[in-house]
Amino acid sequence: MTATHPARPYAAGRLPRVPFPVVDEVDRHCAQDAEPSTVHIEVHLPGRVEEDRLRAAFAASLARFPRALMRERPRGPLARRYEWELTGAPDRDPVTFLPAASGALDRARAASLAVAPPLTVSPPLRVEVVEEPDREGCVLVFTVHHTALDGPACLRLAATAAEIYSGRPLPPPSAPARPAAAPPPRHSGPSALSRPARVAAGTPGTVPGNGLLLAELPVPRRESGAPYTVNDQLMVATALTVADWNRRQGAAERPLRITMPVDDRPRGPEMPIGNGTRLVEVGFDASEVVAGRDIAGLLRLTAERTRALKGQPRPQLGRSTSLLTTPLLPVAVRAAYTRGLRVLAGPWTSTTLLSNVGRIPYPLDFGDAGSSRALWISAPARMPRGLTFTTASTNGRLHLALRWSRTLLGDEDGEALLGLFTRHLAATSSEAP
């Protein structure tokens, strides 16, 4: 939720309302039960948390960020907007302690991909505390409805809960570094009018939904003063992985376009809660991601493109999408043509998505239970993309979540893609042979 849509107070006895911002509305239009739009987050702690204390900490965290306490307001058939109601208090406790049992974490992960929290109940997220008899510590599994919140916003809520739980104040997090606006490089990749490559189909099964693989990898090394960032290394590895996969599947070579969320929000207590990232697309010509490509040159070229995209202001989903959500027609009519346009625009949708959260700016210190030693985030992988890469860095390690649509890829395909990504990321390291 963005600061451009402040809550509007109403008469006594009526809850404040917030019109859906553009990102929320588009995601709400395109909701589908087969592939719920969920953000999945895992926080691994070395110790175990106390139930009453954790519940109280999350309740207090939500009270500090009242924009998280929202539910979708009922509307009539001619309503021109979706609206959030800000409830002031949770409709239900979002924290659940699952029975300790073998395989509990796998089941919680599967539920996080398959069942979204309802938008009609405040807040639209859940936190499941998972313990297993043969596993030390515990895991906090967050499931967030992406229509309402994104991963960084949920992490801010978790960090505040950890601060309250431990009684230790958070150090001020640094704001995301953003370069000054830069002109596009001389060659800025494929034309926006060219159809990008799709991720080639593998061997999907018959069960719909999303598959997920989590991996812990070394952060790729960079030489001192290198003109590119770890994000650029991840972008190059993603492009090479998809190009390599498509060649192995016999797909025709096409340009790649990779969606990259950019988050300019502050990370402190003033952080706006909601969907606050803007999406940009990094393009690669087919000739740039061929086997045997000069990796150093590709890294420099990618850095030029990402630097220009990050530094240029842009609406969250682009200007054309903002026009789609102008409330000139009833929301039901806009929903129908938005879904229709999404189907028609499917062949021109970006190839895949890389969401690099970067170094987690909070210690996530839960007192006696310890600080987070690993953290994974996974973005939705609905069709027509069908494949997303999400990365975060904790304790000097890179935590990768590879998520895919089961209508496009099977579990063995996911393993193969993870192997390709691991190899291509290692090739971007300054220590690569």
N, C-alpha and C positions, 0 to 999 in steps of 0.2 A: 504494500500500500504506500502510496507516495504522498509527500507533503502537499501536493497540488489538490488534494481532495480532503480538506479538513472536515471533521465531524460537525454535523449541523444539529444544534440543540433544538429540541421540540418542547411542547408544552409539558407541564408536570404530569408524570405518569407515563410518558412516552420516551422510549430509548433514543439516544442519538443515532443518526444514520449517516452512512458514508457511501456515496455512489461507487460502484465497482470501477476501479481504474482500468485502463485499456488491457493490461496483461491479464487481470482477473477475469474480465468479461470474455476475452477470446478463449481463455482456457475453459471457462464455464460453458461457452457455446459448444466446444469440441469434446466435452466429457463423454466417455464411453466406459461401460462396465467391464468390457473384456480386457482393457488395458488402462486401469485407473491412473490418474495423474498424481502420483505420490512421490515425495522426496523421502528417501530412506537414509537415516543417519545412525551410525553405531559409535558409541563412546565406550571404550574399554578401560575399566578401572582395575587397579591391582588388588583392591580390598572390596569389602561389601558395605553397602549403605544401609542406614537405619530407615525403616519404612515411614514412621510418623514424621521424622525429621525431613526426609526427602519430599514428602507430600507438602509439608509446610513451606519448604524452600521454593517449590515450583509455584505454589499458590501466591507467595510473596513476589516472585519474579513476574508472574502474569499481572499482578496488581501494579507493578512499576511500568509495565508496557500495556496499557489498556487497549491499544489498537489490536492486540492479539486476541482479546476477548470479544470475538465477533462471531456472528452467525448470519446466514442468508435470510433476509427478511421475506416473508411471503408476499407475493405480488399478484395483481389481477391480470387478466389476459391482454389488456391494453397498456400495461405498464411499459414505460420507455426506458427504464433502467433496472438493472439488478442493484440491490442495495444491501450493504452490511448493517446489521444492528450491533451496536456496541453494548454488551450486556452488563458491564461493570463487575461481574463476578462469573466464575465458570458455571455452566449448566450442569457439568459433571466433572468429577476429579479426573484429569487426564492421565494420572499416574496409576499403573497397574503392576503389581508384583506377581509374576507368573510362578507356578509351582516349580520347584527345583527338580529337574528331570533330565536324563540324557537326551540329547537332540533338541532341547528347548530353544537353543539359539537358531538352529536351522528352521524350526517352525516359525519363530518370530520373524525371521527374514522373509520367509515365504508369505506370511500374512501382511508384511509391510509392502510387498509388491502387489498383492492381490486385493487388499481391502483398504479403501481410503476412509479416513475419518469423515463422518457426515458433515456437510456444510451447514446443516440446520441445527447443530449443537455447538455451543461455544465452550472451549476453543476448538478449531478444526485441526487438532493434532492429538497424538497420544504418545505416551512414554511408557514402555514396558521394561521392567527390570528383570533381567534374565540371569539366573544362576544355574549351574550344572554341577552334579556331584563330583565329577572328575576335572573340573576347571577352577583354577584359582580366581578370586575376584568376581566381578560381575560385569555385565554389559548393559548399558542403557540403549535401547532400541527406540528411536524416534520415527514416527510415521507422520508426515506432514501432508496435508492436502495442498497441492501446488496452486490451486485456484486462489488460495488465501495467502500463503507464505512461501518463501524460498528458503534454501539451505542456510545462507548467512544470517537471515533473520532468526531462524530457529536456534542457530549457534549462539546468538546474542542472548536469547532467553535462557539457554542452558548455562551460559557463562554466569549470568546473574543468579540463577538458582545455585550454582556451585559457590559463588561468593557468599550468598546468604547461608548456605549449608555449612560452610567451613568457618564463617565469621572473619575471613581474611579479605580485605579490600582488593579489588582488581587493580593491577597497574594500568595506567592509561595506555590503551592500544594505539599504535601508530595508524594514521590514516593511509589508505591505499595510495601509493605513489602513481601519479599520472603525468605523462609527458605533456609539454605544451603542444598545441595544435601543430601538426606537421603536414606539409604538402604530400600528396600521394607520390610514391616512387615512380620512376620513369616507366617501369612496366609493372602494373598493379594486378597482374593475374588475368584470368579469363573475363570475358565480358559478362555483365550481369544478365544479359539476354540469352546467353548460351545455357543449354540444359546441362545441369551437373550430373555426375555419375551417381547412381544409386548404389548402396551396399548390395553386392550380389547375394542372392539367396543361397543358403546352405542346405541343410537337411532338417527342416523344421518338423516338429511332431504334430500331434493332433490337438494338444491342449493349448488354448490361448493364454495370454498373459505375458509376463516378463521373466527372463532368466537373469541371473546375477553371478558374477565371479568377483571376489575380493582378493587383492594381492598387495604385498608389501615389497617395495622395490627401493634400491638405493637412489638417492637424488642424483641426477647426472651432474658431473663436474663441469665447470666452466673455467677457462683461463682467466686470470686477472685482467680486467679491462675489456672482456669480450663484449662485442656490440649487441649481443642477444641475451635474452633472459631464459630462466628455466621454463617459463610459459612458452617461449618460442621453441625450445627443445621438445616440449610435449606436443606442440602443434605439428612440428615436422614428423615426429614419431607417429602421430595419428594419421597424417596424410600418407606416409609411406606404408603404414599398416593396411589402410583401406585399399590403396592402389595395388599392393602386393596380393591381398586377399582377392580382389576382383580379377587380377590376372590369373591366379590359380583356378578361379571358377570359370574362366573363359569368357568373361564379360568384355564388351567393347570398351576401349579406352575413351574416357571423357574427362573434362576438367572436374576438379573437386572443389566443393565449397563447404567449408567447415564453420558452423556457427560457434561463436565464442561469447559467453556472457561477460560483460564489463560492469563492475560494481564500484560506483564512486561514493557510496555512502560512508560517513564516519562510522567507526567501530565502537565508539563509546556509548554511554547511557542515552545520548541523544539520537542514536541510530533509528531512522524510520523503520517501522516493522511492516512487512508485507512483501510484495514482489518488487524489488527495487533495482534489479539489474536491467541493463539495456543489451540488446543482442546485435552483434555485428557479424559479418561473414568474411572469412579469410579465404581467398581463392588461390588455386594452384592449377596451372596448365598441366595437361597430361604429360607433356615432355619434361616437366620439372620433377616428377616423382617416378621416373623410370629407374630400373635397377642399375646400380653402379653410379648413381647421381653423386656429384660433389656435395657432400653433406655440409661442409663449412660454408660453401656458397649459398646453399639452400637456407641455412640458418640466418645468414646475413639478409637475404632477400625477405625471408619471413619476418625478421625483426623490423625491417622497413615498413612492411604492410601492417603489422599489428600496432606499431607505434603511431602510424597515421590514423588508424581506426580508433584507437583509444583516445587520441587527442582531439578528435572531431566530435562536437555535440551532435546528438541524434536522438529522436524519439525512441522509446523503449523497444517498440516493434516496428519502427519505420513509419513514415508519413502515411502510406497507403492504408496501413492497419488502423491508424488513428481515425481516418475517414470512415472506416467500416463501423466504428463504435459510436459515431455521432448519433445522439438520441433523437433522430428525426422520425423514426418508425418504431412501432412497438418492439420490445426486446425479442418476442417470439419470432417476429418476421426477420429481424437481424440475425437471430441464431440460425434460422433456416438457410439464409443465403450465405452466411459465413461458413457453415458446414459444406454447402455446395461448392463455394469457392475453394475451400481447403482441398476437396477432392480434385477439382480441376487443376489446382496449382501444385498438386502432388509431384508431378515430374520435375517441377522447377524448385522444389524444396531443397534445402541444403543437404549435402550428402550425409553428414553426421554432426554430432555436437561434442565439443570438448569444453568441459567446465572445470577450470583450474581454480580452486578456492585459495590455493597458495598456503603459506605458512599460517597455521591457526593462531590468531592473535591473542588467544586467551589460554591461561594455564589449565582451565577446567579442573580446579583443585577442589575435591570433595572431602577435605579434612582427613579424618581417619581412614577413609576409603582410598585416599591417594589421588594423584593427578592423572589425567588421561594419558595412557601410554600408546594408544593407537586410536585413530578416528577415521571412519569411512563415510563418505556421502555418495549417494547415487541419484542421478537425475532420471526423470521418466524417459522411456525409450519407445514411445508409441510410433506406429507407422504414420507417415511414409518414411521417416528416417529409419527407425527400427534399431538404432545402435547409438549408445552414448558412452563417452569416456568422462569420468569425474575423478579429479585428483585433489588431495589435500596433503600437507606436509606436517608431521608431528615428530618431535624428537629426532630430527635429522633423517627421517625416513619418509618415502613417498608412498602414500596409501591410495591405490587405484581401485576404483569400482568400474567394472565393465558390465554394462546392462544392455539387454537386447530384447527385441520382440520375438516371442516364440513362433509367430507366424512367418518369420523371416529366417531364423537361425535356430539350431538345436544346441544342446549342451556341448557336444563335441566341437561344434563350430566355435562356440565361445572359448573353449580351451585353445583352439588353434589361433584365434585372434589374439588371445592373451600372450601366447608364445611369440607371435609376430611383433606385437607392441613392445614386449620386453626386449627383444633383439634390436628393434629399430631405435628404441630409446637409448640403449647402451651405445649404439653407434654414434649418437649425438654427443657423447661425453668427451671431454678433452683428453681422457685417458684411453679412449678407444684406439685399437691398433690401426 
